[in-house]
C-alpha cells in the first residue's frame, strides 16, 4: 500500500514521509496495524522537523495493533520517522 494523505485518516507506511510541513495540524488519534509484525517492530511519528516525538509504539508479537487518543494541538507538520511493518493511520481534527 502507498501513503494516502488526501483524506482523513492519513494512512502512512513509508519512512520519512512528511505531511503538511510548515503548517499547523491537530492530531486526534494514531492507530498502527501490522499483520506482519513481530516482537520488536516499531513505529514512530514526529513533527515534520523530526525534533519532537508525538507517538511511538513497539510490537510485542505477531498481528499487532496499537491505538491511542492523542488530542495534540498545533503540531508543525508530521513525519513518519520509523515503521518496521504495517500501516499507521493518523486521524486529524
PLY file of the C-alpha trace (Angstrom):
ply
format ascii 1.0
element vertex 93
property float x
property float y
property float z
element edge 92
property int vertex1
property int vertex2
end_header
0.00 0.00 0.00
1.21 3.52 -0.69
0.76 6.52 1.59
-2.68 8.11 1.49
-2.57 11.76 2.55
-5.57 13.21 0.72
-8.20 12.07 3.24
-8.72 11.59 6.96
-7.36 9.43 8.46
-3.95 9.61 6.83
-2.52 6.17 6.02
1.27 6.14 6.27
3.60 3.22 5.54
6.76 4.82 4.13
9.59 6.02 6.38
10.43 9.73 6.10
7.00 10.65 4.74
6.34 14.29 5.64
2.81 15.69 5.74
1.88 19.39 5.99
5.41 20.68 6.55
5.24 24.28 7.71
1.55 24.00 8.60
-0.09 23.51 11.98
-2.10 20.30 12.31
-4.14 18.82 15.14
-3.82 15.13 15.91
-6.81 13.23 17.27
-5.54 9.64 17.26
-2.98 7.18 15.95
-3.57 3.52 15.09
-0.83 1.14 13.96
-2.00 -2.05 12.25
0.53 -4.70 11.24
-0.40 -8.23 10.32
3.28 -8.84 9.51
4.58 -7.55 12.84
6.97 -9.47 15.03
8.03 -8.67 18.56
10.27 -5.61 18.50
8.84 -3.99 15.36
8.39 -0.24 15.91
6.63 2.86 14.64
7.43 6.48 15.45
5.59 9.68 14.49
7.31 13.04 14.98
6.81 16.65 13.98
7.93 17.42 10.40
11.39 18.50 11.58
11.87 15.22 13.47
12.63 17.07 16.70
9.61 16.07 18.81
8.24 12.54 19.18
4.44 12.63 19.06
3.68 8.91 19.24
5.66 5.69 19.30
4.86 2.02 19.74
6.70 -1.30 19.87
5.03 -4.58 18.91
5.03 -7.37 21.47
4.13 -10.10 18.97
2.56 -11.02 15.64
-0.59 -9.43 14.17
-0.06 -6.33 16.28
-2.41 -3.36 16.60
-1.98 -0.35 18.89
-4.17 2.73 19.13
-4.09 5.92 21.19
-6.18 9.05 21.51
-3.72 11.92 21.20
-5.55 15.28 21.25
-2.37 17.18 20.31
-2.86 20.75 19.04
-0.72 22.91 16.76
1.91 20.44 15.59
4.20 21.81 12.87
3.62 19.07 10.30
4.09 15.31 10.66
6.86 12.87 9.77
6.71 9.08 9.83
10.12 8.70 11.42
10.14 4.89 11.61
7.89 1.98 10.70
9.10 -1.61 10.58
5.88 -3.08 9.19
2.23 -2.29 8.62
0.40 1.00 8.30
-0.02 3.93 10.68
-3.42 5.62 10.49
-3.42 9.19 11.82
-6.72 10.96 12.45
-6.55 14.74 12.18
-9.13 17.01 13.71
0 1
1 2
2 3
3 4
4 5
5 6
6 7
7 8
8 9
9 10
10 11
11 12
12 13
13 14
14 15
15 16
16 17
17 18
18 19
19 20
20 21
21 22
22 23
23 24
24 25
25 26
26 27
27 28
28 29
29 30
30 31
31 32
32 33
33 34
34 35
35 36
36 37
37 38
38 39
39 40
40 41
41 42
42 43
43 44
44 45
45 46
46 47
47 48
48 49
49 50
50 51
51 52
52 53
53 54
54 55
55 56
56 57
57 58
58 59
59 60
60 61
61 62
62 63
63 64
64 65
65 66
66 67
67 68
68 69
69 70
70 71
71 72
72 73
73 74
74 75
75 76
76 77
77 78
78 79
79 80
80 81
81 82
82 83
83 84
84 85
85 86
86 87
87 88
88 89
89 90
90 91
91 92
